[in-house]
Amino acid sequence: MTRWLDDEEQRAWRAFMGASQLIHEELDRQLQRDSSMPHTYYVILVKLSEAKDRTLRMSDLATELNSSQSRLSHAVSRLEERGWVRRVPCAADRRVSWAELTDDGFSALTAAAPGHVEAVRRVLFDRIDPEQVKRLAEICAAVLADRVPHPR
């Protein structure tokens, strides 16, 4: 039996979808305009910048991003073309490759970060109060608590 959304759930769902789309589009537009990179590339660079030695196994990076291996591989290829990421084969297991953030990639991320953070503030945090920020963090943590990684 289908568990339809009640009016309040429907209102919340539609508001969430609209806000999510607005935020994603605004952040993507800002990064494209100011840094010539899509938001997806920015997120990959951030994940690598936070990793030990700025390097992650491709499969782990895909899991972190909830992305398929093929989609991630395509994005990493584009980042390699820019000189921002390099793939490094694993000496111990030929089936494994690593994604490593280059110095140029780190510089690109560093240059893009201030504008991106300002855009995040403008489209989200400047519109909500500190209590709403706390509730937003709690809601997102609850949604992500049982996160199942994207199938590879």
C-alpha positions as CSV (number, residue, x, y, z in Angstrom):
1,M,0.0,0.0,0.0
2,T,1.4,3.4,-1.0
3,R,2.1,5.7,1.9
4,W,1.1,9.1,0.3
5,L,2.5,12.3,1.6
6,D,0.1,14.3,3.7
7,D,-0.3,18.0,3.0
8,E,2.5,19.1,5.4
9,E,4.9,16.5,4.1
10,Q,4.1,17.5,0.5
11,R,4.7,21.1,1.4
12,A,8.0,20.3,3.1
13,W,9.1,18.0,0.2
14,R,8.4,20.6,-2.5
15,A,10.1,23.3,-0.5
16,F,13.2,21.1,0.0
17,M,13.3,20.2,-3.7
18,G,13.0,23.8,-4.7
19,A,15.6,25.0,-2.2
20,S,18.0,22.2,-3.2
21,Q,17.7,23.0,-6.8
22,L,18.1,26.7,-6.3
23,I,21.2,26.2,-4.1
24,H,22.9,23.8,-6.5
25,E,22.2,26.0,-9.5
26,E,23.4,29.2,-7.8
27,L,26.6,27.5,-6.6
28,D,27.3,25.9,-10.0
29,R,26.6,29.3,-11.8
30,Q,29.0,31.1,-9.4
31,L,31.8,28.6,-9.8
32,Q,31.4,28.5,-13.6
33,R,31.4,32.3,-13.8
34,D,34.2,33.0,-11.3
35,S,36.4,29.9,-11.5
36,S,35.5,28.1,-14.8
37,M,34.6,24.9,-13.0
38,P,31.3,23.2,-12.3
39,H,30.3,22.6,-8.7
40,T,31.0,18.8,-9.1
41,Y,34.7,19.5,-9.9
42,Y,34.9,21.8,-6.9
43,V,33.5,19.1,-4.6
44,I,36.1,16.6,-5.9
45,L,38.9,19.0,-5.3
46,V,37.7,19.6,-1.8
47,K,37.5,15.9,-1.0
48,L,41.0,15.4,-2.3
49,S,42.3,18.4,-0.4
50,E,41.0,17.0,2.9
51,A,42.5,13.6,2.3
52,K,45.9,12.4,3.7
53,D,48.5,13.4,1.2
54,R,45.7,14.9,-0.9
55,T,45.1,11.4,-2.4
56,L,42.2,9.0,-2.3
57,R,41.5,5.6,-4.0
58,M,39.2,6.3,-6.9
59,S,36.6,3.8,-5.4
60,D,36.7,5.6,-2.0
61,L,36.3,9.0,-3.7
62,A,33.3,7.6,-5.6
63,T,31.8,6.4,-2.3
64,E,32.5,9.7,-0.6
65,L,30.7,11.5,-3.4
66,N,27.9,9.0,-3.7
67,S,28.9,8.7,-7.4
68,S,29.3,5.9,-9.8
69,Q,32.8,4.8,-10.8
70,S,32.2,5.8,-14.4
71,R,30.8,9.2,-13.6
72,L,33.7,9.9,-11.3
73,S,36.2,8.6,-13.8
74,H,34.9,11.0,-16.5
75,A,35.1,14.0,-14.1
76,V,38.6,13.0,-13.0
77,S,39.7,12.8,-16.7
78,R,38.5,16.4,-17.2
79,L,40.4,17.5,-14.0
80,E,43.5,15.7,-15.3
81,E,43.2,17.6,-18.6
82,R,43.4,20.8,-16.5
83,G,46.4,19.5,-14.6
84,W,44.4,19.7,-11.3
85,V,44.3,16.0,-10.5
86,R,46.5,13.0,-11.5
87,R,45.7,9.3,-11.4
88,V,48.4,7.2,-9.8
89,P,48.3,3.4,-10.2
90,C,48.6,1.3,-7.1
91,A,51.9,-0.6,-7.0
92,A,50.3,-3.4,-4.8
93,D,47.1,-3.9,-6.8
94,R,46.9,-3.1,-10.5
95,R,43.1,-2.9,-10.3
96,V,43.3,0.1,-8.0
97,S,44.1,3.6,-8.9
98,W,44.4,6.7,-6.8
99,A,43.3,10.3,-7.5
100,E,45.8,12.9,-6.3
101,L,45.3,16.6,-6.1
102,T,48.1,18.4,-7.8
103,D,49.6,21.7,-6.6
104,D,47.9,23.4,-9.5
105,G,44.6,21.8,-8.4
106,F,45.1,23.0,-4.9
107,S,45.8,26.5,-6.2
108,A,42.6,26.4,-8.3
109,L,40.7,25.3,-5.2
110,T,42.2,27.9,-3.0
111,A,41.4,30.6,-5.6
112,A,37.8,29.4,-6.0
113,A,37.0,28.9,-2.3
114,P,36.4,32.5,-1.2
115,G,33.8,33.2,-3.9
116,H,32.2,29.8,-3.3
117,V,31.9,30.4,0.5
118,E,30.4,33.8,-0.2
119,A,27.9,32.2,-2.5
120,V,27.0,29.5,0.1
121,R,26.5,32.3,2.7
122,R,24.3,34.4,0.3
123,V,22.1,31.5,-0.9
124,L,21.7,29.7,2.4
125,F,23.2,30.9,5.6
126,D,22.3,34.6,5.3
127,R,18.6,33.5,4.9
128,I,18.3,31.5,8.1
129,D,19.0,32.1,11.8
130,P,21.4,30.2,14.0
131,E,18.6,27.9,15.4
132,Q,17.6,27.0,11.8
133,V,21.3,26.3,11.0
134,K,21.4,23.9,14.0
135,R,18.1,22.2,12.9
136,L,19.3,22.0,9.3
137,A,22.4,20.2,10.4
138,E,20.4,17.8,12.5
139,I,17.9,17.1,9.7
140,C,20.7,16.4,7.2
141,A,22.5,14.2,9.7
142,A,19.4,12.2,10.1
143,V,18.9,11.8,6.4
144,L,22.5,10.7,5.9
145,A,22.6,8.4,8.9
146,D,21.9,5.3,7.0
147,R,23.4,6.4,3.8
148,V,23.9,3.6,1.3
149,P,26.7,4.4,-1.2
150,H,25.8,4.5,-4.8
151,P,26.3,1.2,-6.5
152,R,29.6,0.9,-8.3
